[in-house]
Every structure is written in C-alpha cells, then in structure tokens.
Amino acid sequence: MHTRTWNVTILLTEDDERTRAAAVLHTDVGTEVRHEGLARRSPGDPQVPEIGDELAACRALAGLAQDLLEATVADVEQNMGRPADVTP
C-alpha cells in the first residue's frame, strides 16, 4: 500500500466588514492549487469573527474542490483522449 500526504492551509485575513480566506492545497509532488473565498458582514450585524471565518473558509474550500475536480477532468481527458465521466 502506498500512502501520500496532501496538506491544505487556510489563510484568513479580515478588515472591518470582510473576511477573506485562501485555501491552498499542497501535494507531495509540489503541485499547489489555490482558491479564495470572501465573506462580508452587513453593517447592522453583530461582530462575530468566527462566522466570517467559517463562511469565507467554506467558500474557499468549495472553490478549491471545484478547481481540483476540473483539473482532474482535464487530466483524464488528456490521458484517455476522450471526454471524462467523473460522476460520483
């Protein structure tokens, strides 16, 4: 059995009304895939930083997953020479 390790780092930055998350996937062969997510707080909402962090991170991770799926489809199509079927 062969085990590989990939790591995802989530970097969070925030200002008064916005939280930005960058989800970065690092593979064991040096590939890096990055996607950013954004959350905005309405001026009348209470300041609960964890909510902005969670929402921005969720959006970044969802985008990262989509980017990885699109890269996989492209790799399969390139190697198979035909459209890929990657439905679950």
Phi, psi and omega per residue, in radians:
M1 nan 2.428 -3.128
H2 -1.958 2.205 3.132
T3 -1.921 2.347 3.093
R4 -2.136 2.652 3.139
T5 -2.142 2.155 3.001
W6 -2.027 2.517 -3.137
N7 -2.132 2.496 3.037
V8 -2.040 2.233 3.071
T9 -1.925 2.365 3.074
I10 -2.024 2.097 3.130
L11 -1.837 2.174 -3.103
L12 -1.979 2.320 3.013
T13 -2.316 2.551 3.125
E14 -2.513 2.648 2.985
D15 -2.125 -2.728 -3.040
D16 -1.061 -0.699 -3.039
E17 -2.230 0.002 -3.086
R18 -2.279 2.514 2.980
T19 -2.149 2.278 3.123
R20 -2.038 2.328 3.086
A21 -2.110 2.395 3.019
A22 -2.033 2.038 3.065
A23 -1.712 2.155 -3.078
V24 -2.156 2.070 3.079
L25 -1.613 2.235 3.081
H26 -2.030 2.056 3.103
T27 -1.578 2.915 -3.118
D28 -1.319 -0.078 3.059
V29 -1.873 0.187 3.044
G30 1.640 0.027 3.098
T31 -1.275 2.471 3.093
E32 -2.242 2.246 3.072
V33 -2.151 2.336 -3.042
R34 -2.312 2.472 3.037
H35 -2.550 2.500 -3.136
E36 -1.915 2.562 3.058
G37 -2.231 2.667 -3.070
L38 -2.308 2.447 3.011
A39 -2.248 2.457 3.128
R40 -2.175 2.402 3.096
R41 -1.705 2.286 3.048
S42 -1.226 2.533 -3.078
P43 -0.964 -0.539 -3.126
G44 -1.479 -0.154 -3.124
D45 -1.347 2.615 3.078
P46 -1.182 2.702 3.126
Q47 -1.470 1.817 3.066
V48 -2.250 1.542 -3.023
P49 -0.945 -0.584 -3.101
E50 -1.056 -0.590 -3.130
I51 -1.164 -0.797 3.099
G52 -1.094 -0.709 3.104
D53 -1.060 -0.831 -3.115
E54 -1.084 -0.811 -3.087
L55 -1.175 -0.788 3.117
A56 -1.111 -0.737 3.126
A57 -1.131 -0.725 3.112
C58 -1.049 -0.797 3.136
R59 -1.140 -0.677 3.119
A60 -1.151 -0.746 -3.137
L61 -1.198 -0.681 3.096
A62 -1.107 -0.738 3.096
G63 -1.148 -0.677 3.100
L64 -1.087 -0.749 3.113
A65 -1.079 -0.738 3.125
Q66 -1.135 -0.748 3.109
D67 -1.070 -0.710 3.132
L68 -1.169 -0.679 3.084
L69 -1.099 -0.768 3.130
E70 -1.108 -0.674 3.094
A71 -1.153 -0.670 3.113
T72 -1.123 -0.785 3.117
V73 -1.031 -0.799 3.132
A74 -1.079 -0.717 3.123
D75 -1.139 -0.755 3.128
V76 -1.092 -0.811 -3.117
E77 -1.113 -0.678 3.123
Q78 -1.150 -0.698 -3.095
N79 -1.421 -0.474 -3.108
M80 -1.687 -0.368 -3.126
G81 1.286 0.362 3.118
R82 -2.694 2.906 3.139
P83 -1.035 2.510 -3.112
A84 -1.564 2.558 3.009
D85 -2.069 1.730 -3.098
V86 -1.969 0.514 3.109
T87 -1.168 2.525 -3.113
P88 -1.163 nan nan
